[in-house]
């Protein structure tokens, strides 16, 4: 990293903030910290970091309210929420408010590194939503490659990709989520609608490459009942 990326961490627990500061400094980030959502939003306005990590449960202003304010100020900001272990309802609520990812407490270093890597790759991807979705033809399937953050803005491009894939006349449409892919609540709603439509038309759709977090979310919202799920594109195409 040539220029240090600014990261804002919002958490009311001082030991957690110190731990984040140590880890993120070691990874080469420029760290900003806040002890509640209100302080975090004010710091975000002043410093405009591309990446925010925020706890959910805090005094003064909680992480959900801070997420709403930050996304109102900059819809492209990467906001990763930190939830209690297994608190998937809050994670889904945050995704519905355009959070781009979530990690669970107690914090695991590997999970943090993976979330940061995915966020850095998404930030490196052009903000041209159309470029985040592409269609390619394989002998056994039409493959829709998904990268970056799938939101309500990119759902029309996903819709167009489905039409292109369907026009290839393959027996299977495979949606391949690349390592940096994430999907927020609006993206999940759009994807669910597309999967329901294609299931009703008798078209087989498979999903591959999802992170464990999003596999859990897709299972909770019923997407796994609409499409087969595979670890990798190669496994799906066997």
C-alpha positions in Angstrom: 0.0 0.0 0.0 1.7 3.2 -1.2 -0.7 5.7 0.3 -2.2 4.7 3.6 -5.9 3.9 3.4 -7.9 5.6 6.2 -10.0 3.3 8.3 -12.5 4.5 10.9 -13.2 2.1 13.8 -16.2 2.8 16.0 -16.5 0.8 19.2 -17.3 1.8 22.8 -14.9 -0.7 24.3 -11.5 0.9 24.7 -9.6 -2.5 24.7 -11.3 -3.4 21.4 -10.3 0.0 19.9 -6.7 -0.6 21.0 -6.7 -4.1 19.5 -8.0 -2.7 16.2 -5.5 0.1 16.2 -2.6 -2.4 16.7 -3.8 -4.8 14.1 -4.8 -2.2 11.5 -1.6 -0.2 12.0 0.4 -3.5 11.4 -1.5 -3.9 8.1 -0.5 -0.4 7.0 -3.7 1.5 7.6 -4.1 5.0 8.9 -6.4 4.5 11.9 -9.2 6.8 13.1 -11.2 5.8 16.2 -14.5 6.8 17.8 -16.2 5.6 21.0 -19.8 5.9 19.8 -21.8 6.3 16.7 -22.3 10.1 17.0 -18.5 10.7 17.4 -17.9 8.3 14.5 -20.3 10.1 12.1 -18.7 13.4 12.9 -15.2 12.0 12.3 -16.4 10.4 9.1 -17.7 13.8 7.9 -14.3 15.4 8.7 -12.0 12.7 7.4 -14.1 10.9 4.8 -12.4 7.4 5.1 -13.3 4.9 2.4 -13.6 2.1 5.0 -15.5 2.0 8.3 -15.7 -0.8 10.9 -18.4 -0.3 13.5 -19.8 -2.2 16.4 -23.6 -2.4 16.5 -24.4 -2.1 20.2 -23.1 1.2 21.6 -24.4 4.1 23.8 -25.3 7.6 22.4 -25.7 6.4 18.8 -25.6 2.7 18.0 -23.9 1.1 14.9 -27.2 0.8 12.9 -27.9 4.6 13.2 -24.2 5.4 12.4 -24.4 3.1 9.4 -27.5 4.9 8.1 -25.8 8.3 8.5 -22.5 7.3 6.9 -24.3 5.7 3.9 -26.4 8.9 3.6 -23.2 11.0 3.4 -21.4 8.6 1.1 -23.3 5.6 -0.4 -20.0 4.2 -1.7 -18.3 4.0 1.7 -17.4 0.4 2.7 -19.0 -0.2 6.1 -18.3 -3.5 7.9 -20.4 -4.1 10.9 -19.2 -6.0 14.0 -21.9 -8.2 15.5 -22.2 -10.5 18.4 -21.5 -14.1 17.6 -24.4 -15.7 15.8 -26.5 -12.4 15.9 -27.6 -12.9 12.3 -30.7 -10.8 12.6 -28.6 -7.7 13.2 -26.3 -8.7 10.4 -29.2 -9.0 8.0 -30.6 -5.7 9.3 -27.2 -4.0 8.6 -27.0 -5.5 5.1 -30.5 -4.2 4.4 -29.1 -0.7 5.2 -26.2 -1.1 2.7 -23.5 -2.5 5.0 -21.1 -4.3 2.7 -19.9 -7.0 5.1 -20.0 -8.2 8.7 -17.7 -9.9 11.1 -18.5 -11.6 14.4 -17.3 -11.1 18.0 -15.1 -12.4 19.5 -13.0 -11.1 16.7 -10.9 -13.6 14.9 -7.8 -12.2 13.2 -8.3 -14.4 10.1 -11.9 -13.1 9.7 -10.8 -9.5 10.0 -8.0 -10.0 7.4 -10.4 -11.6 5.0 -13.0 -8.8 5.4 -10.3 -6.2 4.9 -9.0 -7.9 1.8 -12.5 -8.1 0.3 -13.1 -4.4 1.1 -9.8 -3.3 -0.4 -10.5 -5.3 -3.6 -14.0 -3.8 -3.8 -12.5 -0.3 -3.4 -10.1 -1.0 -6.1 -12.9 -2.0 -8.5 -14.2 0.8 -10.6 -17.4 2.3 -9.4 -19.0 1.6 -12.7 -21.6 -0.9 -11.5 -22.0 -2.4 -14.9 -18.4 -3.5 -14.9 -19.0 -5.6 -11.7 -21.1 -8.1 -13.6 -20.1 -10.0 -16.7 -21.4 -13.0 -18.7 -19.2 -15.7 -20.3 -20.1 -18.9 -22.1 -18.9 -22.3 -21.1 -19.8 -25.5 -22.9 -22.0 -26.7 -20.0 -23.3 -23.4 -18.7 -23.7 -19.6 -18.9 -21.6 -18.1 -16.2 -22.5 -14.7 -14.6 -19.4 -13.4 -12.8 -20.1 -11.1 -9.9 -17.4 -8.9 -8.3 -17.6 -5.9 -5.9 -20.7 -4.9 -4.0 -24.1 -5.9 -5.4 -26.6 -3.3 -4.4 -29.9 -1.9 -5.7 -27.9 0.2 -8.2 -26.4 -3.0 -9.7 -29.5 -5.1 -9.8 -30.6 -3.8 -13.2 -27.2 -5.0 -14.6 -27.7 -8.3 -12.9 -31.1 -8.5 -14.5 -29.6 -7.8 -17.9 -26.9 -10.4 -17.3 -29.6 -13.0 -16.6 -31.3 -12.1 -19.9 -28.0 -12.5 -21.8 -27.2 -15.8 -20.0 -30.7 -17.1 -20.8 -30.2 -16.2 -24.4 -27.2 -18.5 -24.6 -29.6 -21.5 -24.3 -27.5 -23.5 -21.8 -29.0 -25.9 -19.4 -27.5 -24.1 -16.4 -26.9 -20.5 -15.4 -24.1 -20.3 -12.8 -23.6 -17.2 -10.7 -20.0 -17.1 -9.7 -19.3 -14.7 -6.8 -15.6 -13.7 -6.9 -13.7 -13.5 -3.6 -14.3 -9.7 -3.2 -18.1 -9.9 -3.8 -20.6 -8.8 -1.3 -24.3 -8.2 -1.5 -26.5 -5.8 0.5 -30.2 -6.0 1.4 -31.4 -4.5 -1.9 -29.1 -6.8 -3.8 -30.4 -9.8 -2.0 -34.0 -8.7 -2.7 -33.2 -8.3 -6.4 -31.4 -11.6 -6.6 -34.2 -13.4 -4.9 -36.7 -12.0 -7.4 -34.6 -13.1 -10.3 -34.1 -16.6 -8.9 -37.9 -17.0 -8.3 -38.7 -15.9 -11.8 -36.2 -18.3 -13.4 -37.3 -21.2 -11.1 -40.9 -20.6 -12.3 -39.6 -20.7 -15.9 -37.9 -24.1 -15.2 -34.4 -22.7 -15.6 -31.7 -24.3 -13.4 -29.5 -21.7 -11.5 -26.5 -22.5 -9.3 -24.5 -20.2 -7.0 -20.7 -20.7 -6.3 -17.9 -18.9 -4.5 -19.9 -17.3 -1.6 -18.1 -16.5 1.6 -19.3 -18.4 4.7 -21.0 -15.2 6.0 -23.1 -14.8 2.9 -23.9 -18.5 2.7 -25.5 -18.2 6.1 -27.4 -15.1 5.1 -28.6 -16.8 1.9 -29.8 -19.8 3.8 -31.7 -17.6 6.3 -33.5 -15.6 3.6 -34.4 -18.7 1.6 -32.2 -18.3 -1.4 -30.7 -21.7 -1.0 -34.2 -23.1 -1.8 -34.2 -21.4 -5.1 -30.7 -22.3 -6.4 -28.1 -25.0 -5.8 -25.1 -23.9 -3.8 -21.5 -24.9 -4.5 -18.1 -24.1 -3.0 -16.5 -23.3 -6.4 -17.4 -22.8 -10.1 -15.5 -25.9 -11.0 -17.5 -28.0 -8.5 -20.8 -26.5 -10.0 -19.7 -27.3 -13.6 -18.7 -30.9 -13.0 
